[in-house]
Amino acid sequence: MMKILVVDDEKNIRKILTDILEDEGYTVLSATSGEEGLQILEQDNIDLMLLDVKLPGMDGIEILKQVRKDFPNLDVIMISGHSTIKTAVQAVQMGAYNFLEKPLSLHKIIVSARNIADKIKLYKKYNEEQKDIESHYKMIGISPEFEKVRTLIDKVSKTDSKVLIRGESGTGKELVAYAIHNKSERKNGPFVKFNSAAIPNELVESELFGHEKGAFTGAEDKKFGKLEVAHEGTLFLDEIGDMNLNAQAKILRVIQEGKFERIGSNDIIDINVRILAATNKHLEEMVENGTFREDLFYRLNVIPIHLPPLRNRIVDIPVLLDYFMDYYAAELKMHPKKMTPGAIKLLQNYAFPGNVRELKNLVERLYIITSGDTISEDDVIPQIRVVQPSLKKGAELLEITNFAEAKKQFEIEYLKEQLDKFNWNISLTAENIGLQQSNLSRKLRDLEIKK
């Protein structure tokens, strides 16, 4: 509940204000002089100060000046029965929330106190939301690979250049986009996300550009698209490789001209927005296949940022584990747990095809299903697919005298192990062993390798 300080040398005024404010549920302290009021401010957390202009010793204007210097976030309502308009204007210019004349209107006092209480609630809510946002978008890592990404973020955030963020699913592309936005001059503007893969093709343009009422069946009201919502801020186009060609053409126009039209309207809308894009697809191959516009690719790919997969930054795994363990202790309201060194080592040897997102989900799952305060190797093993290289098979290969047969068997065993490592994700496996996906698929058919 809000805490209020009343500073007035008149006993009756202090009593009346204390009574009505306590009836409203507020905690009220009082002082007979400005100097006493300043001492109370030093000792207690006060949310609102009711300050008389005419006081013994330092007058109210002098006290207000000191309060603005030492307690800049404190709201002050000035009260007086002998002040001129000039004094009132001076007080407001110095930062007073309001100026009320005696005899006091108790209704105005109550309304002002309620308004300030509402403002404080909103401010606290905003701060909590900001903490949630910062927690959600926090980038964790100490590896050289991750530090390179951080350095690049610092450089590109100072510009308005287009950035294409590339990397496997779960590597944190959205976190990079938000970090660029949050470090840029647009940080006070909106950060708007748009995921092409999560929206049916027929709705992509409506969601992105908005529509007028009656533009198509089901368009019962005017709708502002993500672009308009992101005005003066940043639009993050996630999974840009899944965007259809029509929407690609319109986005290209936005990038080139800063203009677009809502569906069902011929009115041209000017927009000021920074566009960041991300993908886990090979856009160069899509350009060759005609499924992604070449001109859009080059417009977006001004500054590419490549996010390394988690298996290439294993030094970050213990750091990420520490963060997620603390996070879920608070999120799930559970007693903090610890992971044994053996369990951590096991996870550092795991390929994590789902990258950081998979690690985060794994920690949440382990927190819920593990009894006790310690998570061991035995707890982790059932939750992941542990792939161990087979020394026996390697020895058996050396026994084969025919070179062609030995080569064939090696390819079979090697590809099986790599596919197991990436949960039989063909495109992911191909990328990591340096093969085109089509070549890997053909090789699997030729060698008759099946899951």
C-alpha positions in Angstrom: 0.0 0.0 0.0 1.2 3.5 -0.8 3.0 5.4 1.9 2.3 9.2 2.2 4.2 11.9 4.1 2.2 15.1 5.1 4.4 18.1 5.9 2.5 21.0 7.4 3.0 23.1 10.5 -0.8 23.3 11.2 -1.8 20.5 13.5 -5.4 20.4 12.3 -4.4 20.1 8.6 -2.1 17.2 9.5 -4.9 15.5 11.4 -7.5 16.0 8.7 -5.2 14.8 5.9 -4.0 11.8 8.0 -7.6 10.7 8.8 -9.0 10.9 5.2 -5.9 9.3 3.7 -5.8 6.5 6.2 -9.6 5.9 5.6 -8.5 5.3 1.9 -6.2 2.6 3.1 -2.9 4.5 2.8 -0.1 4.6 5.4 0.4 8.2 6.5 3.4 9.8 8.3 3.6 13.5 9.2 6.1 16.2 9.9 5.8 19.8 11.2 8.7 21.2 9.2 10.5 20.7 6.0 13.7 19.7 7.7 11.8 17.0 9.7 10.2 15.9 6.4 13.6 15.5 4.7 14.8 13.3 7.6 11.8 11.0 7.2 12.5 10.8 3.5 16.0 9.6 4.3 14.7 6.9 6.7 11.6 5.6 5.0 10.3 4.7 1.5 7.7 7.4 0.8 5.6 7.3 -2.4 3.8 10.7 -2.1 4.5 13.9 -0.2 1.9 16.6 0.6 4.0 19.7 1.2 2.9 23.1 2.5 4.5 26.1 0.9 4.7 28.2 4.1 6.7 26.4 6.8 9.0 27.4 9.6 12.7 27.3 8.6 13.0 26.2 5.0 9.9 27.0 3.0 8.1 24.5 0.8 9.7 25.7 -2.5 13.2 25.2 -1.0 12.2 21.7 0.3 10.7 20.9 -3.2 14.0 21.9 -4.8 15.9 19.6 -2.4 13.4 16.7 -2.9 13.8 17.0 -6.7 17.5 16.7 -6.3 17.7 13.9 -3.8 14.4 12.0 -4.5 13.7 12.6 -8.2 11.0 9.9 -8.5 9.0 11.1 -5.5 5.6 12.7 -6.3 4.9 15.9 -4.5 1.6 17.8 -4.1 2.1 21.4 -2.9 -0.6 22.9 -0.7 -0.9 26.5 0.4 -3.4 29.1 1.6 -1.3 32.2 0.9 0.5 31.6 -2.4 0.3 33.5 -5.6 -0.3 32.1 -9.1 3.5 32.7 -9.6 4.3 30.4 -6.7 2.0 27.7 -8.1 3.5 27.9 -11.6 7.0 27.8 -10.1 6.2 24.7 -8.1 4.7 22.9 -11.1 7.7 23.9 -13.3 10.0 22.5 -10.6 8.2 19.1 -10.9 5.4 19.2 -8.4 2.6 16.7 -9.4 -0.1 19.2 -8.4 -0.8 22.5 -6.5 -3.8 22.7 -4.2 -5.1 25.8 -2.4 -6.4 26.0 1.2 -9.1 25.5 2.3 -8.3 22.0 0.9 -10.8 20.1 -1.2 -10.7 16.7 0.4 -12.2 15.2 -2.8 -9.2 16.6 -4.9 -6.8 15.2 -2.3 -8.3 11.8 -2.6 -8.5 11.9 -6.4 -4.8 13.0 -6.6 -3.7 10.3 -4.2 -5.6 7.6 -6.2 -4.1 8.8 -9.5 -0.6 8.6 -8.1 -1.3 5.2 -6.6 -2.5 4.0 -10.0 0.6 5.5 -11.6 2.9 3.7 -9.2 1.1 0.4 -9.9 1.5 0.9 -13.6 5.2 1.7 -13.1 5.8 -1.4 -11.0 3.9 -3.5 -13.6 6.0 -2.0 -16.4 9.2 -2.7 -14.4 8.1 -6.3 -13.8 7.3 -6.8 -17.5 10.6 -5.3 -18.5 12.4 -7.7 -16.1 10.4 -10.6 -17.7 11.4 -9.4 -21.2 15.0 -9.0 -20.2 15.0 -12.5 -18.7 13.3 -14.0 -21.8 15.8 -12.4 -24.1 18.9 -12.8 -22.0 21.9 -14.0 -24.0 24.0 -16.5 -22.1 27.5 -17.6 -23.2 31.2 -17.1 -22.6 32.6 -19.1 -25.6 34.7 -17.3 -28.3 32.1 -18.2 -30.9 29.4 -16.5 -28.8 31.6 -13.4 -28.1 32.0 -12.9 -31.8 28.2 -12.7 -32.1 28.0 -10.2 -29.3 30.7 -8.0 -30.9 28.8 -8.1 -34.2 25.6 -7.2 -32.4 27.2 -4.1 -30.8 28.4 -3.0 -34.2 25.2 -3.5 -36.2 23.0 -2.0 -33.5 24.5 1.4 -34.1 23.3 1.4 -37.7 19.9 0.9 -39.4 21.3 -1.7 -41.8 19.4 -4.8 -42.7 20.6 -8.0 -40.9 20.0 -11.6 -41.8 20.4 -13.9 -38.8 21.2 -17.5 -39.7 21.4 -20.6 -37.7 19.8 -23.9 -36.8 16.4 -24.0 -35.0 16.8 -23.2 -31.3 20.1 -21.4 -31.5 18.6 -18.0 -30.3 18.0 -16.0 -33.5 15.1 -14.1 -31.8 17.4 -13.2 -28.9 19.9 -11.7 -31.3 17.2 -9.7 -33.1 16.0 -8.3 -29.8 19.5 -7.5 -28.6 20.1 -5.5 -31.8 16.8 -3.6 -31.3 17.5 -3.0 -27.6 20.9 -1.6 -28.3 19.7 0.6 -31.1 18.3 4.1 -31.2 14.9 2.4 -31.8 14.9 0.7 -28.4 12.0 2.9 -27.1 9.9 1.9 -30.1 8.1 -1.5 -30.5 9.8 -4.8 -31.2 7.4 -6.8 -33.3 7.8 -10.5 -34.2 6.4 -12.1 -37.3 6.9 -15.8 -38.0 6.0 -16.9 -41.5 6.2 -20.6 -40.7 3.5 -20.2 -37.9 0.9 -18.7 -40.1 -1.0 -20.2 -43.1 0.0 -18.8 -46.4 -3.4 -17.3 -47.1 -3.2 -15.2 -43.9 0.4 -14.0 -44.1 -0.3 -10.8 -46.1 -3.2 -9.9 -43.9 -1.2 -10.4 -40.7 1.8 -8.5 -42.1 0.2 -5.6 -44.0 -3.3 -5.5 -42.4 -6.6 -5.2 -44.2 -9.6 -3.0 -44.6 -13.1 -4.0 -43.5 -14.7 -6.2 -46.1 -11.4 -6.8 -48.0 -12.2 -10.5 -48.1 -14.6 -13.0 -46.6 -14.3 -12.9 -42.8 -12.7 -9.4 -42.7 -15.4 -7.9 -40.5 -13.2 -5.1 -39.1 -10.2 -3.1 -40.2 -7.0 -4.7 -39.0 -3.6 -3.1 -38.5 -0.8 -5.3 -39.7 2.5 -6.0 -38.0 4.2 -3.5 -40.1 2.1 -0.6 -38.8 2.4 -1.8 -35.3 6.2 -1.8 -35.7 6.3 1.9 -36.9 9.3 3.7 -35.4 10.6 0.4 -34.1 11.8 -3.0 -35.4 10.1 -5.7 -37.3 11.6 -9.2 -36.9 10.8 -11.5 -39.7 11.4 -15.0 -38.3 11.6 -18.0 -40.7 11.7 -15.6 -43.7 12.4 -18.7 -45.9 8.9 -19.8 -45.4 7.3 -16.6 -46.7 5.4 -16.9 -49.9 6.6 -15.1 -53.1 3.7 -12.5 -53.1 4.5 -11.4 -49.5 8.2 -11.4 -50.4 7.5 -8.9 -53.2 5.6 -6.6 -50.9 8.3 -6.8 -48.2 10.9 -5.9 -50.9 8.9 -2.8 -51.7 8.8 -1.8 -48.0 12.5 -2.2 -47.8 13.1 -0.2 -51.0 10.5 2.6 -50.6 9.2 2.5 -47.1 5.6 2.2 -48.4 2.8 -0.4 -48.5 -1.0 -0.7 -48.8 -3.4 -2.6 -46.6 -5.3 -5.4 -48.3 -8.4 -3.9 -49.8 -7.1 -0.4 -49.9 -5.3 1.8 -52.5 -4.1 4.2 -49.9 -0.3 4.3 -49.6 1.1 4.2 -46.1 4.5 5.5 -45.3 6.4 3.4 -42.7 9.6 3.9 -40.7 10.7 0.5 -39.5 13.9 -1.5 -39.3 13.6 -5.0 -40.7 15.6 -7.9 -39.2 15.2 -11.3 -40.7 16.1 -14.8 -39.6 16.2 -18.3 -41.2 17.4 -21.8 -40.7 17.1 -22.6 -44.4 19.7 -22.4 -47.2 18.3 -19.3 -49.0 21.0 -19.5 -51.7 19.6 -22.8 -52.8 16.1 -21.5 -52.6 17.1 -18.6 -54.8 18.5 -21.1 -57.4 15.2 -23.1 -57.1 13.1 -20.0 -57.6 11.4 -20.3 -54.2 13.0 -17.2 -52.8 13.5 -13.8 -54.5 17.1 -13.1 -55.3 16.6 -9.3 -55.0 15.1 -9.7 -51.5 17.9 -12.0 -50.4 20.5 -9.5 -51.3 18.5 -6.7 -49.6 18.2 -8.7 -46.4 21.7 -10.1 -46.4 23.5 -6.8 -46.0 25.0 -7.9 -42.7 24.8 -11.7 -42.0 25.1 -13.0 -38.5 25.7 -16.8 -38.2 24.8 -18.3 -34.9 26.9 -21.4 -34.0 25.0 -24.6 -32.9 25.3 -25.5 -29.2 27.5 -28.5 -30.0 30.2 -26.1 -31.3 30.1 -24.0 -28.1 30.2 -26.8 -25.4 32.0 -24.4 -23.0 28.7 -22.5 -22.7 26.7 -25.6 -21.6 27.6 -25.3 -17.9 26.9 -21.6 -17.9 23.5 -22.1 -19.6 22.7 -24.9 -17.1 23.4 -22.6 -14.2 21.1 -20.0 -15.7 18.2 -22.4 -16.5 18.5 -24.2 -13.2 18.0 -20.9 -11.3 15.3 -19.8 -13.8 13.2 -22.8 -13.3 13.6 -22.9 -9.5 12.0 -19.4 -9.5 9.5 -20.1 -12.4 8.3 -23.4 -11.0 8.5 -22.2 -7.4 10.6 -25.3 -6.5 13.6 -25.8 -4.2 16.9 -25.1 -6.2 18.5 -28.2 -7.6 22.1 -29.0 -8.6 23.5 -31.0 -11.4 26.4 -33.4 -10.8 29.7 -32.9 -12.7 29.0 -36.3 -14.4 25.6 -35.1 -15.6 27.1 -31.9 -16.9 29.9 -33.8 -18.8 27.3 -36.1 -20.3 25.4 -33.1 -21.7 28.6 -31.5 -23.0 29.1 -34.7 -25.1 25.5 -34.7 -26.4 24.9 -33.2 -29.9 21.8 -31.2 -29.0 20.1 -31.1 -32.4 17.5 -28.8 -30.9 20.3 -26.5 -29.6 19.7 -24.1 -26.6 15.9 -24.5 -26.8 16.3 -28.3 -26.4 18.6 -27.7 -23.4 16.1 -25.3 -21.8 13.3 -27.7 -22.2 15.4 -30.5 -20.9 16.2 -28.6 -17.7 12.5 -27.8 -17.1 11.6 -31.5 -17.6 14.4 -32.7 -15.2 13.3 -30.2 -12.6 9.8 -31.6 -12.7 10.5 -35.3 -12.8 13.6 -35.6 -10.7 13.1 -36.3 -7.0 15.5 -34.7 -4.5 17.8 -31.7 -5.0 20.4 -33.4 -7.2 20.2 -34.3 -10.9 22.6 -37.1 -11.8 23.7 -38.9 -15.0 21.1 -41.6 -14.3 18.4 -38.8 -14.3 19.7 -37.4 -17.6 20.4 -40.5 -19.7 16.7 -41.5 -20.2 15.9 -38.0 -21.4 18.5 -37.9 -24.2 19.7 -40.2 -27.0 23.3 -41.0 -26.0 25.4 -41.9 -29.0 28.7 -43.6 -28.2 31.2 -44.4 -31.0 31.7 -48.1 -31.3 35.3 -49.2 -31.0 34.3 -52.8 -31.8 32.8 -51.9 -35.2 36.0 -49.9 -36.0 38.1 -53.0 -35.3 35.8 -55.1 -37.4 36.2 -52.7 -40.4 40.0 -53.2 -40.2 39.5 -56.9 -40.7 37.8 -56.4 -44.1 40.4 -57.1 -46.8 38.4 -55.7 -49.8 38.9 -52.0 -50.0 35.6 -51.2 -51.7 33.6 -53.3 -49.1 35.5 -51.7 -46.2 34.7 -48.2 -47.6 31.1 -49.1 -48.0 30.8 -50.5 -44.5 32.6 -47.4 -43.1 30.1 -45.1 -44.9 27.2 -47.0 -43.6 28.4 -46.9 -40.0 29.5 -43.3 -40.2 26.2 -42.1 -41.7 24.2 -44.1 -39.2 26.1 -42.6 -36.3 25.8 -39.0 -37.7 22.0 -39.5 -38.4 21.6 -40.8 -34.8 23.4 -37.8 -33.5 20.9 -35.4 -35.2 17.8 -37.6 -34.6 17.6 -38.5 -38.3 17.1 -35.0 -39.4 18.4 -35.3 -43.0 19.0 -31.6 -43.7 20.7 -31.0 -40.4 22.9 -34.0 -40.8 23.8 -33.0 -44.4 24.8 -29.5 -43.3 27.0 -30.7 -40.5 28.9 -33.4 -42.5 29.4 -31.1 -45.5 27.0 -32.7 -48.0 24.2 -31.4 -50.1 20.9 -32.7 -48.8 20.1 -34.3 -52.2 23.5 -36.0 -52.2 22.9 -37.4 -48.7 19.5 -38.7 -49.6 20.8 -40.4 -52.7 23.7 -41.9 -50.6 21.2 -43.3 -48.1 19.2 -44.9 -50.9 22.3 -46.4 -52.5 23.5 -47.8 -49.2 20.0 -48.9 -48.2 20.3 -47.1 -44.9 16.9 -46.8 -43.1 15.9 -45.5 -39.7 
